[in-house]
């Protein structure tokens, strides 16, 4: 019960363990599902190109491993090319790969070194970015208009129409719904008198036409 939990395992050293290709295949299978191990040491484990290809396939989905030691394993040019393809096909975490005495050709070694240097530069760039504290918060909704209808202000105006005094009540101005409104309401008594006056004028005009 005192064993170290697997999710806390960061550095896995299996050097001189005689894993062979069978053991290396088990390690590759674990790499497909483990995203906590940062360094893997497979130094001198009698691994051939077959085992290296299995690890290379796992590296295409593993995003945590940063250092891989394959030194003194006869993986040959086929194993080195498989690792190169894993780097070309999306692995961005590996920054250090040791392929000393593995039988990998210099051109393949150069390509692997170039790709790992790109990963290293990218990781350094990301580490310098400021950390965003907390979760993203959406912007607040736009503020709603806080207008309120203003009460009408009553004002009275007295004018003379044809010798008769007429009182008009002015209600407004007021802001309702963002629009400027004014209202004029005649005194009801004056309105009746005005209608009578207009009727008399109409009759007088009709009589003049008849004459």
Order of alpha helices (4+ residues) and beta strands (2+ residues): beta-alpha-beta-alpha-beta-alpha-beta-alpha-beta-beta-beta-alpha
